Amino acid sequence: MSWVVDIPSTAQMHDSRARTSTISRVAMLSVHTSPLATLGGKDAGGMNVHVRELAAELGRQGVDVDIFTRRSDPHTPAAIDVNDRVRLITIDAGPAVDLPKDETFCYLPDFANECALFSLREGVRYDIVHSHYWLSGWASHLLQRYWLAPTVHTFHTLALLKNAVYSNGVTESAVRIQVERRLLDALDHIIAPNPDERAEMVWRMGGSNEKICIIPPGVDLKRFHPTDPVSARRRLGLPENPLVLFIGRIDPMKGIDTLFESFALLRNEPWPNLPPKLVFIGGTFAGETPDAQLQQLIDRATELGIAEDVLFRGSQPQDLLPDYYAAATVCAVPSRYESFGLVAVEAMGCGLPVVASRAGGLKFTVEDGRSGLLVPPESPRAFAAALSRVIRDSGLRSSLQVGARQAAIRFSWFSVGPAMLRLYELLADGERENICCPGEFSDAS
């Protein structure tokens, strides 16, 4: 399967960015994590990037955006200008510390009240409220009585789908499952990142097909584009070995156990020249000391005998990620579940082949045999074999490099941004039915 979109001509796309939208101001809710949080740390990943980049794209199209997040640090300013037309508003709701997500839920009424008071003090009204993740969705529902604006919601992940692949007794809470079902009715419109999740919302969760559009996250292809690998390795201090790159939070969903086991198998293969190294981007260091989660991974690498071949770099600024993609030989995305797979698409934008699990949204974003290779999830041998193929077969790798960049183009903000803004405009004009086309992404066999 692949994505298709009704993309206008180049001239029309330029006109769409230049035209004046009927949407003047949007409120975005990202309660549990700030879009400015350091990527790769706790609760900071693809959703943070998506919220920040979507807001920036709307700003470029002449829309003012206020992003509301809960204060988790007493020293964070109340308002930050992120870029032109985009502000980050930090709301006091509960203690100014990191909280478990279920505890955060208890403070959502306070969060909603403070958001409403902020808009009153500022004298602003919002044309659209777009919430991200289930906690923000419930806050959006609570705000409906104050703001009287159409509501759009993106789940980013679904509890039912996460629970289906969790192991070791870890599950998402019953509260989250109940709230996600309720939001399908309570909010005006839902954004699904791929056809499978739209079907999940309709058939298993009871959502209305008319209220759910498929619009995947966008990728900044001006930032993520092919560059010289030799220069990138020099800048990053990386060796000449074949490099397997992993970027992501330390989370059971990311399949890091599969990654380490597959890399151990890969490393034990005979290599006539330089053996591969694994570059691991994620987790945090306090000075030279890794945090507890990262230390567990270092210990596991030692147990598997690969510690000397894993380069733990911790969390990295997004501005450095293009260099890591350029320097790598192949990007590994072994997740048990991804609603989209932003890392995979960023890698493809840089012309980097991807080996990924055939799981969730990855089977729509990565085209098997064209932009990367898909393997069954939780299968270290299959994953190692796919990595080995890409590293050893220069012809395959060259073909995938070309296909990766071509496949990423469909996720450019040049297409995704206008599709999202058009949805906002239709909702603000009172439309509620048949509003997903033109401009909707959909699947094609």
ZALUM-212738 format. One line per field, with one value per residue (C-alpha): x, y, z. Coordinates in steps of 0.25 Angstrom, whole numbers, always signed. Layout:
BEGIN
x <- [X	...]
y <- [Y	...]
z <- [Z	...]
This chain:
BEGIN
x <- [+0	+4	-1	-7	-11	-18	-6	-9	+1	+13	+7	-5	+3	+10	-3	-9	+3	+1	-14	-21	-27	-41	-33	-26	-23	-21	-20	-11	-11	+1	-2	+8	+20	+26	+29	+42	+46	+60	+57	+60	+57	+45	+32	+39	+39	+32	+19	+28	+34	+20	+13	+25	+26	+11	+10	+22	+16	+3	+11	+17	+3	-1	-8	-5	-3	-3	+2	-2	+6	+6	+17	+27	+38	+36	+46	+40	+35	+20	+21	+32	+32	+36	+36	+28	+13	+16	+16	+18	+9	+12	+0	+0	-8	-3	+11	+22	+29	+29	+16	+12	+2	-10	-7	-7	-21	-26	-21	-28	-39	-29	-22	-34	-39	-25	-25	-39	-34	-22	-30	-39	-27	-21	-34	-32	-42	-38	-44	-39	-34	-25	-21	-10	-10	-22	-19	-19	-32	-39	-34	-40	-53	-53	-50	-62	-71	-61	-56	-68	-58	-58	-49	-39	-31	-19	-17	-2	-4	-16	-16	-23	-12	-1	-7	-8	+7	+12	+19	+24	+10	+12	-2	-8	-19	-33	-35	-28	-36	-49	-45	-40	-53	-61	-53	-57	-71	-68	-59	-63	-52	-41	-28	-23	-8	-11	-22	-21	-23	-35	-41	-37	-45	-57	-58	-53	-55	-68	-64	-71	-65	-69	-62	-48	-38	-25	-14	+0	+10	+19	+34	+43	+50	+58	+65	+65	+72	+84	+97	+112	+114	+129	+127	+116	+124	+136	+127	+121	+134	+129	+137	+138	+131	+117	+108	+94	+86	+75	+68	+57	+52	+56	+42	+37	+30	+43	+47	+61	+62	+60	+70	+81	+79	+79	+92	+99	+95	+100	+113	+116	+115	+129	+133	+145	+147	+142	+130	+118	+116	+102	+100	+89	+83	+73	+74	+80	+94	+97	+111	+117	+107	+96	+82	+76	+69	+81	+90	+81	+83	+98	+98	+90	+100	+111	+103	+102	+116	+114	+117	+130	+122	+110	+113	+103	+101	+89	+79	+83	+78	+69	+79	+89	+80	+82	+97	+94	+85	+96	+107	+99	+99	+85	+74	+68	+53	+50	+37	+26	+17	+18	+6	+14	+29	+35	+49	+48	+42	+53	+63	+57	+57	+72	+73	+76	+71	+62	+60	+47	+37	+25	+16	+6	+8	+22	+16	+10	+22	+33	+31	+37	+48	+47	+51	+55	+52	+41	+42	+33	+33	+41	+49	+64	+69	+60	+64	+79	+78	+71	+82	+93	+86	+86	+101	+107	+99	+103	+94	+82	+87	+88	+74	+68	+75	+68	+55	+55	+57	+45	+36	+39	+34	+19	+21	+26	+20	+17	+6	+2	+1	-9	-17	-18	-21	-32	-38	-38	-45	-56	-59	-58	-69	-78	-76	-76	-78	-70	-59	-47	-45	-39	-26	-28	-17	-22	-17	-17	-14]
y <- [+0	+14	+28	+37	+52	+61	+70	+83	+88	+96	+109	+106	+102	+115	+122	+114	+119	+134	+134	+140	+129	+130	+125	+136	+129	+115	+109	+96	+88	+79	+77	+67	+71	+84	+84	+91	+79	+72	+61	+46	+49	+45	+48	+56	+50	+51	+58	+69	+71	+70	+81	+90	+89	+89	+102	+108	+104	+111	+123	+123	+123	+135	+129	+132	+120	+119	+106	+103	+93	+90	+96	+85	+94	+106	+114	+113	+127	+129	+132	+129	+134	+121	+128	+137	+137	+125	+126	+115	+118	+111	+108	+106	+93	+85	+84	+90	+76	+65	+56	+43	+44	+38	+48	+59	+56	+60	+74	+76	+84	+94	+94	+97	+108	+115	+114	+121	+132	+134	+137	+146	+154	+155	+158	+147	+137	+125	+120	+105	+97	+86	+76	+66	+53	+48	+57	+70	+64	+64	+78	+82	+76	+84	+97	+95	+103	+115	+116	+111	+108	+95	+85	+76	+65	+56	+44	+41	+27	+19	+11	-1	-2	+0	-11	-21	-21	-18	-29	-31	-27	-12	-7	+7	+11	+8	+23	+26	+15	+21	+36	+32	+26	+38	+48	+41	+46	+59	+66	+71	+65	+54	+53	+39	+37	+25	+16	+5	+15	+21	+7	+4	+17	+13	-2	-4	+9	+13	+26	+32	+31	+45	+51	+45	+50	+44	+54	+49	+58	+66	+67	+79	+74	+87	+82	+67	+66	+58	+64	+59	+47	+49	+63	+59	+48	+58	+68	+57	+50	+37	+25	+20	+7	+4	+11	+6	+18	+18	+31	+30	+30	+19	+12	-2	+2	+5	-9	-6	-20	-25	-15	-19	-34	-32	-24	-35	-45	-35	-32	-47	-48	-49	-35	-35	-20	-11	-17	-9	+1	+5	+19	+21	+34	+35	+35	+46	+48	+57	+61	+47	+39	+33	+33	+20	+16	+18	+11	-1	-1	+0	-12	-20	-16	-21	-34	-37	-33	-21	-10	-6	-5	+3	+18	+24	+39	+42	+52	+61	+75	+74	+83	+72	+60	+63	+60	+47	+43	+47	+40	+27	+15	+10	+15	+4	+6	-7	-2	-11	+1	+14	+23	+29	+27	+41	+37	+27	+39	+48	+38	+36	+51	+50	+39	+29	+14	+9	-4	-4	-13	-16	-10	+1	+13	+9	-1	+12	+21	+11	+5	-9	-10	+4	+13	+2	-12	-16	-28	-35	-28	-34	-43	-40	-50	-44	-30	-34	-40	-28	-19	-28	-27	-12	-11	-22	-19	-6	-7	-9	+2	+12	+8	+10	+24	+29	+23	+28	+43	+41	+34	+45	+56	+53	+56	+70	+81	+87	+77	+74	+88	+93	+80	+83	+98	+94	+85	+96	+106	+96	+93	+108	+111	+101	+89	+75	+65	+61	+70	+61	+63	+69	+69	+56	+46	+32	+18	+12	-3]
z <- [+0	-2	+1	-10	-9	-18	-20	-27	-38	-34	-37	-29	-17	-17	-18	-6	+2	-2	-1	+11	+20	+27	+39	+47	+60	+65	+79	+80	+93	+97	+111	+116	+108	+102	+87	+92	+100	+97	+87	+91	+106	+114	+106	+96	+82	+69	+74	+80	+66	+59	+68	+66	+51	+49	+57	+49	+36	+40	+44	+30	+24	+32	+44	+58	+67	+82	+87	+102	+110	+125	+134	+139	+142	+151	+143	+130	+125	+124	+109	+99	+84	+77	+63	+55	+59	+68	+84	+94	+106	+119	+128	+143	+146	+158	+163	+154	+153	+143	+146	+142	+131	+139	+150	+140	+136	+150	+147	+133	+139	+145	+132	+124	+133	+133	+117	+117	+127	+118	+106	+113	+119	+105	+98	+87	+81	+74	+60	+63	+75	+71	+82	+82	+90	+99	+111	+102	+95	+109	+112	+98	+102	+115	+108	+98	+108	+108	+94	+85	+74	+65	+71	+64	+70	+67	+76	+71	+78	+82	+95	+89	+79	+89	+98	+87	+86	+100	+107	+122	+127	+123	+119	+116	+127	+126	+128	+115	+107	+112	+109	+95	+92	+98	+90	+77	+80	+88	+78	+64	+56	+57	+49	+47	+42	+34	+29	+39	+51	+44	+43	+57	+62	+53	+55	+69	+76	+70	+63	+52	+38	+34	+46	+43	+32	+29	+29	+33	+40	+31	+29	+27	+14	+14	+27	+24	+10	+5	+8	+8	+17	+18	+23	+33	+39	+41	+48	+57	+60	+55	+49	+35	+38	+33	+42	+47	+53	+63	+68	+78	+92	+102	+102	+100	+88	+81	+80	+86	+91	+76	+71	+81	+78	+63	+64	+72	+61	+50	+58	+59	+44	+36	+32	+22	+24	+36	+44	+46	+58	+64	+67	+77	+79	+91	+106	+114	+121	+133	+129	+126	+135	+127	+134	+139	+126	+118	+128	+126	+111	+113	+123	+113	+101	+110	+113	+98	+95	+87	+96	+89	+76	+81	+81	+91	+88	+97	+92	+81	+76	+64	+56	+57	+53	+38	+40	+47	+35	+25	+32	+34	+25	+29	+39	+48	+53	+60	+67	+72	+68	+62	+57	+47	+48	+47	+49	+37	+28	+33	+29	+15	+13	+15	+5	+16	+14	+25	+31	+39	+46	+38	+49	+50	+41	+37	+27	+20	+21	+17	+3	+4	-7	-11	+1	+11	+15	+24	+33	+44	+57	+69	+59	+62	+52	+41	+45	+45	+31	+25	+31	+26	+12	+11	+17	+8	-5	-11	-23	-14	-5	-16	-21	-7	-6	-18	-15	+0	-4	-15	-5	+6	-4	-2	+13	+11	+18	+5	+3	+18	+22	+12	+14	+29	+27	+17	+28	+38	+28	+25	+40	+43	+32	+39	+30	+37	+26	+14	+17	+15	+0	-7	+0	+8	+9	+7	+4	-10	-13]
